[in-house]
Amino acid sequence: MVNGRATARDAYLSLRRVSGELLVDRRWGTETSRVADLGGVDAPGRVRYEPSGYLDLRRVLRHRDVTPQDVFLDLGCGKGRIVLQAARYEFGRVIGVEVSPELCEVARANVRARRDHLRSDVELIVADAATFDIPDDVTVIYLYNPFRGAVFAAAVDQIVSSLNRAPRRVRVIYRTPLEEDVLLGTGRFRLTRSVPGLRPTRAWAQKMSTRIYVAEPA
């Protein structure tokens, strides 16, 4: 039974990747669908690139909940699929941070390919999320299980430091929230919503859920 489930899972992921390549990447002139490692970067605690779904951001963030005063940050942006989605909203700007120069260069090429269709300015930065200073105007942060353990804790510390410098409302959108306890343990964020992932089984859908957390100024 375990092998059967694994085979079904692999078949589903393969179909999802191929459909993404055929229906979106080829049409847009981008390359966001293929899983990739970090291009030789020695980065313990980091997770390889796997793309978010094309509907993931739209399912949890409505256009009317974004204003030009909002700034979007994708920590661990990989090839930039979510950056491209966020830049279709009315954000003041969109930032992607990626530890791998190789993946970041792919993301830059993808943004260039879609430039005429984006509403927001995009900045892509090669940096380590554990030491990256969160800009104090960021109001929406996206995470797709990009790193674990000490790296995640350090990234959360950077978020809290930014909140301390500039108290404001910040939303964290966290897909596959395996390190949720670290975020909630800061005492700054509360869980406001959980959306199951688009997966064939209920257990798998729950594991791949996207959760939204909010920090409010004191």
Salt bridges, closest charged atoms under 4 A:
GLU21 OE2 - ARG17 NH1 3.16
GLU21 OE2 - ARG34 NE 3.03
GLU31 OE1 - LYS79 NZ 2.68
GLU50 OE2 - ARG48 NE 3.03
ASP56 OD2 - ARG175 NE 3.20
ASP65 OD2 - ARG62 NE 2.80
ASP70 OD1 - ARG171 NH2 3.78
GLU90 OE2 - ARG119 NH1 3.54
GLU105 OE1 - ARG108 NH1 3.81
GLU105 OE2 - ARG112 NH2 3.64
GLU123 OE1 - ARG93 NH1 3.62
ASP128 OD1 - ARG46 NH2 2.20
ASP136 OD1 - ARG165 NH2 2.76
ASP137 OD1 - ARG93 NH2 2.93
GLU179 OE2 - ARG148 NE 3.04
GLU180 OE2 - ARG211 NH1 2.92
GLU216 OE2 - ARG169 NE 3.21
GLU216 OE2 - ARG190 NH2 3.76
